[in-house]
Amino acid sequence: DSRLVDDIIDRLALASYADRKAGTLSMGNLQRLGLARALLHKPELLILDEPANGLDPAGVIEVRELLRTLARDKGATIFMSSHILTEVDRLATRIGIIHKGRLIEELTAGDLEKLRTKRLEIRSRNFEAAQICLRSAGYPFTVKDETITILHPHAIEHPDDIAHILVNAGAAPTRLAVEQQNLEEHFMELTADSLTRESPK
């Protein structure tokens, strides 16, 4: 189907290279060519290894949007391995994390959404007073490594209100920041835990 070929060539920005031999193409364009060849068969299942490898930023976006379209509009199932976790985070609906050849965690779309949950992190020199005043103000929180974490929507949207409460209680914050964990941070945290467990006593 010549229309399909033309469409794929256009979508992968290969039109200006259509008459060139594969051996003369750059690494990024070879990556595009490999993907184009796979798409000619209208696959229901597509297995990709490092699809963004060698691509410039514009190429990464082109491939990302093409894969999204394939999954959303064509119903294709896409298996993708990649060390560029920001791309995995943007594209995947289910993720398996492999460390040292072993699958150590699987994440669903719901797990990913929870992973991206925003939180307000607080530190204060007067740590006990900070906890007391936040509890009195009705903000649930957790404590880890001398950091208070609040998930309450109002606190996240109005951290200045929290700062005001803490200052008035004599527990002025030394750190007050809205954070959002991404997949890369989660991977580093997870593999660090794995290394700790595996290290000899």
N, C-alpha and C positions, 0 to 999 in steps of 0.2 A: 504494500500500500504506500504509494509515493507521498500521499498527504500526511500519513503518519510519520514517515521519514523526515519530511520537511518540518513538521511540527516539533519533533524531538530535537532536530538540529537547531531550530530557532530557540527553543526553550533552554537549551544548554549552551547557547551562544557559540555554536560551532560553524555557523554559516560561512564565515570568512576563511575557514580552514577546510571546506568541503572537498576541494580538489588537491589537497596535500596528502602525502603519504604519512602513515602513522609514525614512522621513525623520525620524522622531522618535527613532531609536535613536542611542546613543553610537557613537563610532568603534570601540570594542572589540566592541560587539554587532553592528555592521555587518560586522565581520570574521568573527564567528561565523556570521552569517546567510549570508554569501558561501560559507563552507565548507559549511554545511548544504545549500545549494542544489546544490553540486557533488556532495555525497555521496548525494543522492536518486537519482542515476542509477547507483549502485553501480559507480563507475568502476574499470577495471583500471589505468588510468593517470591520475594526478592531478598537475597542474602548479600549484604554489603560489608566489606572490611575497610574501615577507615575512609568513608566516602568523601570526607573533606580534605584528605591528604593532598598537599600540593596546590590547593586552590587559593586564590587571592580572596579578600573579604567579599567582593562582589560575587565570585563564584560560589562561595560557601552559602550565601543567601539564595542564589539561584537554585542550587541543589536542595537546600532545605525546603524551599517553597514547592519544588517539584515533588519531593517525597511526601510532603503534607498533602498535596493534591492527589497523588496516587493512593494514599491511604484513605483520605476522606471521600473522594469522588469515585474512585475506581474500585474501592474495597480491597486493595492489595494489602497483604501482610508483609511487613518489612522487618527482617532481622538485621541489626546493625551492630558491629563492634567498633568501638572508638575510644581513644584516650582523651579526646577533646570533650570533656564532660559538660561544658556549657552547651554544646550542640545536642548532646544526649538529653540534657535537661529540657531543652526547647522542643524536642521532637517526640521523645518516647512516651508511650502510655504505660509501658511496663519495662522495668529495668532489672537486670541481674548484675550484681557486682562480683567480679572475679579477682581474686588476690592470690598470687603464687599458684595459679592453675586450679584454684578451688573456688566454687561458687559459695560466697559467704553471706549473701543477702539478696532477696528479691523484693522489689518495691512495685506496688500497684499504682494506678493513677491517684487513688485516694491517699496512699502513703506519700506520694510526691507532693500533693497539695498540702498535707500537714507539714511536710518538710519545709515548704515555702512560707509557713505561717510567720507573720511578723511578731516581734517581741520587743519589749522595752527592758534594757539591761541597765542596772543601777549599781554603783559602788559609792560608799560613803565612809569617811573616817569614823563617824559615829554609827557603826553598823547596827548595833542593837536598837538605838533610838530610831533609826530609819525603818526597821522592821515593825517596831511598835506603832509608829505613826501611820504607816501604810495599812497596817491591820485595822487600826482605829478608823481610817478613812474608807474602809470597805473594799480595798483592792487585794484580791487573792494573789499570792506570789509563791515562787519556789526559790530556794537558796542553794547555790553550788559554787565552790571556789571563791567565797566572799563576794559573789555577785548575786544580786536580787533580780529575778526575772518575772516580769508581769506580762500577761497575755490579754488583759482587759482592753477592749477596743478603745474606750475613752482615754486610757493612759497612753496608748500607742498614737492616737490622733492628736492628743494634747499633752505632750511631755512637759510643756511649760507649767501646767497645773501641778504635775507631780513634783517638779522642781520647787514650786512655791510651797507645797505642803512640807517638803523635806527641810527647806530653809527655815520655815517658821517653827519647826520642831527641833532646830539646832542640829540638824543632820544633813547639812548642805552636801549635795552629791559631788564626788570627784569624777564620776563618769555617769552620763545619762545619754543613752543612744538607742535608737530604734534599729534593730538588726533583723536580717532575714537570711536564714541559712540556704545555701545553694547545694547542688549535688556534689560539687567538687569539695566543699568543706565537709560534707557528710562522709564522702569517700575517705578523706584524710583522717577524720575522726575514727571511722570504722576500722581502717587498716592500722592505725596507731594502736587501737585496742587489741587488734589481732596480734600485732608484734609484741605487745606487752605480755599477752597470755602465752605466746610461744617462746619468750626469752627464758633461758635457763636460770634456775634459782641459784 
